[in-house]
Amino acid sequence: MLGLLLLQVLSSCLWLGHSEVVSSFASCRQFFYAGTPPNDVLEPENPAKICQRYSNSYHFATLYDRRRRIPVYSAYIYKPGSGKRPHTWSFVEPQLIGNNNLKEMEREWVLIYYYNFTTEQIKDSQAVVDDYEKMLGLDRGQLNPSRHQDGTDSKTATFTLTNTVPQDNCLYVRQWNNYESEIMPQLTKNCTTTYVITGAVPGKTYLVNGRVNRPSHIWSAACCVGGTQPKKAWGVIAENDMNQVEVLSLGDLEDRLTTLYGGNTVTLFSSACPRQ
């Protein structure tokens, strides 16, 4: 009996050390073309690499900024589906709280009432629903939008606040929505697989008493694979207070981000994806 107890304790310790907030994206590299994430220029001071897990499966990958409480980018494979939009509640990421054995996104009240976390513990390194409910003129902008996913579980997984940034309401419902729902389907015709990385450039403004950063720009990049080789790539960028989306080559988007990130060269995809 004592031996069995010691074995259970040891297993528990090993389990606590196994987290989907990881030092690399090795567990979810399938969401990056050729398994290659963007270079380190985009990485913040206190990053969290999240293999976004829901219903015992990985659905996309996110680089999260714990200090600014917004994602830097989310990477996913474009698979738009006709399934119904799931619930609109928002998950948080328990693995950002500290050492625990919860590997999947969860709702705040579940963490509080069933796992004995406090609200302050949850809020320490991520945004929560209350933050977004206090914002005026801003929407919960999903970097990986539910409309770009197929199946209930994949759509549901996008409704996590680690995939969400404060996005200008006018931009969100008009031109960015037009890109996601109208332009993207046209650009991806004849693509066997389209790899997407969508991100947000940190801004100078903080919301909700300094808790959540308001991005200055929202951007997205795509690499279209035909058969086994990339055949084209593109990018878009929008200022987060303007209802205007600019369509660019991948190379031009990387140049723009290089400027926005202080002149350090930004590389979003493997060199095989066309820059022009």
Sequence and secondary structure as in RCSB ss.txt:
>XXXX:A:sequence
MLGLLLLQVLSSCLWLGHSEVVSSFASCRQFFYAGTPPNDVLEPENPAKICQRYSNSYHFATLYDRRRRIPVYSA
YIYKPGSGKRPHTWSFVEPQLIGNNNLKEMEREWVLIYYYNFTTEQIKDSQAVVDDYEKMLGLDRGQLNPSRHQD
GTDSKTATFTLTNTVPQDNCLYVRQWNNYESEIMPQLTKNCTTTYVITGAVPGKTYLVNGRVNRPSHIWSAACCV
GGTQPKKAWGVIAENDMNQVEVLSLGDLEDRLTTLYGGNTVTLFSSACPRQ
>XXXX:A:secstr
 HHHHHHHHHHHHHHHT  SEESSSGGGGGGSGGG    GGG  SSEEEEEEEETTEEEEEEEEETTTTEEEEEE
EE     S       BB GGGTSS S  S B HHHHHHHH   HHHHHTSS  HHHHHT SSEEEEESS GGG  
SHHHHHHT BGGGEEEEEHHHHHTHHHHIIIIIHHHHTTT SEEEEEEEEE  SEEETTTTEEE SEEEEEEEEE
ETTEEEEEEEEEEETTSS  EEE HHHHHHHHHHHTTT     S TTS   
